[in-house]
Structures are given as structure tokens and as C-alpha cells.
């Protein structure tokens, strides 16, 4: 079991943790600030600082799986290549400091929040998503054409409006009674705990509200200049919108 600290506070950059297990897949910690690949958002990278001052570079973060390939309650912190000697000395019970690559994470947070703004500007179901440090994309289930300049202007307007972004939760029953909150056709919100994490953009004016497990900035003004770099017709019923950071 890994306590996922990033769920309640995406701004945490590091935490003290205890190694639970070490395997060829990666290290499982009892708690972490590292976000694992999921919901279209890339997994975090960073370092694990050891008590003796050495650093283990973490190249990726993934949700742990059992021998049958089923998800478990742990998170794999995947080491970068070439650290076999350092890995060989690690044991369960050791204390480490888990520290994310903050600049990379913040770019992911900015892009992820922008995809919520895009869901407001294009009120259609989403059938694909990818959020990386360098670009983000959303695939919308629609046939109408989209205008790149119009969407870029819409995003800039919502960023400048400085809308608050809040983490919340609803019960399984509340989601069942309002299924329209789920805007993704391909990924359903995780169930099993009785509550489902939500993201709300907007205070008095609601911009977007939906189940989401990713990391986000606290206010749209923090996103900065993001532009639509490309719009593609991926199929007869899919329009892809690609986002990038504007040159400064």
C-alpha cells in the first residue's frame, strides 16, 4: 500500500518514505509524491535520496501490478538505467527522501489543467488523452470542424480570468445519479473506496467539473501562455486538439 500524497496536494515536491519492496520493476514506498502514469498523464521522474547522501535517479513512475498483471495498491518508482550496483544494496525498511523533478511536474500540471479548459470550450465527449511535459492532446468524439485560433483565444481568456481550481470528491452514488460528469469514453473513474476524486474549475462561474485523478495548478492564471498547435481529423468521428506552450 502506497499513501498517494499527490492526490491531496499536487504541490508537494518531496517526502520522507520507507522502502517497502525492491524488484526488477522498481521500488515501492509506503508513501510518495510521485504521480504514476494514468488518466493520460505521464508518470513523474526525480530522485530518491539515500541516508548516505547517494541519489537513485527515477526515470518513470507506474502503478504496481501483481504476477497476473492486475493493479495493486502500490506504486513502482522505476530507476533509470545504469544503477544496478546502487539498487543491489537497497532493502525493505530503508528510509529515503522522494523528490520529484518539479519543473517537469509543473509543466504537466499546467497542461492537465488546460485540458479541463478545453473540455469547457469543446463540450463533447473525449475518446483519447495524452499529457506530457512537452505537449498535451485531447481527442473529441465529434464531426464538426474546430478552429485553432478560436480555441487558443478561448484558452487565453480562461487563463487570464484566474479561475480557482479545487480538488473535491463525490460518492459512487452521486456519480451514478449524474453520469454526465464523466466526459471520457475510454477511461472510467476508479471505484472501490466509496468516494471518487473530482476537479472543479471555477468559483462562482463553473468552467469544468468532472472526476479526475491527475495533478493540477490551483488557479488558471498559473497555466501561462498555452496555444493550440494543431487540429487533426483522426477519423470520421474524432477531432484531435494538440496543445503546446507558447514561445516567450
N, C-alpha and C positions, 0 to 999 in steps of 0.2 A: 504494500500500500504506500503510495506516494502522496503526501499532502501538497496539493497544487496551489501554491501561494499566488501565482499569477492570475488565478481566476478572480480573486477579490481585489487585487492591486497590480495592475499591469505596469506600474512604475517602479516596482521593486527590482533592483539591479543585482542584488546578491543576498545570500542567506547562509547561515551555518547549517550543516546537514551531516547525517551519518550514513555511511555506505551500507546498504542492505545486501547487495549481491554484486558480483563481478563475473561477467560471462563474455563470450565472443561477440554477443550482440551489443554490449555496453554495460554501464553501471546503473544500478537502481539505487536511488537515495530515499531516505524517509520523508524528505521534503525538498521542494525545488522551486526556483524562479524560472526555470527553463520551460518554454512552451513547446509541446510536441506537435509535429506535423498533424494537421487535422482541420476540417472545415474549410479547406482550400488554402489555409495559411501555412507557410513554411515553418519548419522547426527551428528553434534557436540554436545558435552557436555561442561559444565562450570558453571559459576555463574552469577547472576545479583546482583550487589552491590547497596544497597539502600542508600538514603541520611543519614539515621540514623546509618549507619555502619553495619546493618544486611545484610546477604547474602542469596539469594534464589538459591539453587542448581538446575541446569538444567541438566536433565538426557538424553534428546534427543531433536532433532530439526526436525520438519516436515513441509511440505508445507501445509498451511491452506486450508480448504475446506468449501464450503457453506453447507446449510442444505440438499441440494440434492447430496452432495458428490463430487461436482465439484471444481477443484482448483480455488483459489482466488489469489489476488496479495499479500497476507500476508504470514507470517511465524510463526508457533506456536513454542514457546520455552516451552518445556514440563518439568514441575517441577518434581523433584524426590519425591518419596512418603514421607509422614510424615511431610509435611509443611503446613497443612491446616490452622493453625492459622495465619501464616505469609501471606498466599495467601489471606485470608479473608480481610486483611487490605489494599490490593493493589487496586488502582483505575486508570482509564484512566487519563492521564495528568501527572502522576508522572514521575520524572526523575530517570534514573538508569544508571549504567555503566555495559555494557555487556562485559564479559570477558570469552574467550574460554579456555578450557583445552589445552594449547599449545602443550605439549608433545604428547598428543593423536592426535591432528590435524596434527602435523608434520609427524607422522607415516603414517597417511592417505595420506598426500601429497607425501611422498616418494613412497608408494605403488602405488598410482594412476599414478605417472609419470612412474613407472616401467611397468605398463600395456601398456603404449604407446610404450615403447621399445620392449615389447613382440609382439605388433602388427607389428613392423618392422621385427622382427625375424621370425614370423609366418604370412606371408601375406595372411591370409584367413579371411572371414567374421566372426564376433563374434556374437554368439547367447545366451550369458549369461555372467554376470559380477557381482562380489561382492568384495567390497573393505572395509576392516575392519581395526582396529588398529593392529590386530594380524596376519592377513594373507590377501591375495588377490587371486582371481581366475578369469580366463577368459576361456570361453567355445568357442572353434573354430568349425566352420562348415567344417569338413574335415574328410577324411577316412584314410589318411596316418598316420603312426606311428611317434611319436615325441621322441627325446632323451633328457632326463633330464639333463645330464652333458653338452651336446652341448648347450642347451638353457641357462644354468647357466653361461657357459663361454661367451656366446654372450652378456648376460646382463652385466657381469663384464667388458667386453671390452667397451661397450657403456657408462657405468658409468665412467670408467677411462678416456674416451675421453673428458669428460667435455663439452658436447654439451649444448648450451643455450636452454632454454625453454621459449617461448614467447606467451603471450595472444594476440589474434587479433580478427578480425571479418570479415565476408563477408555478402553480401546481400543475400536475398532469391533467387534472380535471378541468382547470381553467383553459389549458391549451386545447383540450378536446372540445370545449364549448366554443372555441374561437379558432378553428383550423386555418383561417385565412392569415393568421400571424406567420405561418410557415411559408416562406417565399421561395424556398429551394425545392426543386422537383427531385433532385438526386440524393440529398442528404437530409435525413430526419433528425430532429433534436434527440440527444441521448436521454433515455429514461432509466428508471430503476431506483433513483434516490427519492422520488416523490416530488422533487422540485426541478424546474428547468430554468437555466440561466437566460436572461434577456438583456438586450441592449436597447436603450431608448435615446434617440437623438432629438433634442428639442425640449424646451421648458414649457412655456405657455403654448407655443406653437409646436405641434407634433410633426416632426420631419420623418422619422422612421422608428419602428418598434417591432422587434422580432427576436426569436430565440437565436442566440449566438454564443459560442464558447471562446471566441478569439480575444485578442488584446486590442485596445483602442485608446486614443487620446481622450482627455477629459473635456475638451472643448474643440469645436470645429476650427476655430481660429488657429489652433496648433498644427493643423494639416499643412498650411503653407500653400505655395503655388503648385497645383496639380492640373494637368491638362489631359484631354483625350487625344492620344497619339494616333489611334487607328480605329476604324469601324469596319468589320468584316461580315460578309454574309457566309456563315459556315454551312448552312443548309437551307432548305426552303422555309424552315420554321425557326431558325436560330440566327440571331444577330449578336456578334461579339464586339464588346467595347473594351479597348485596351487603354490603360491609364499610365502616365509617366510623370515624373517630377519636371516642372518647367525649369529651363536653364536660367541661372541667376548670375 
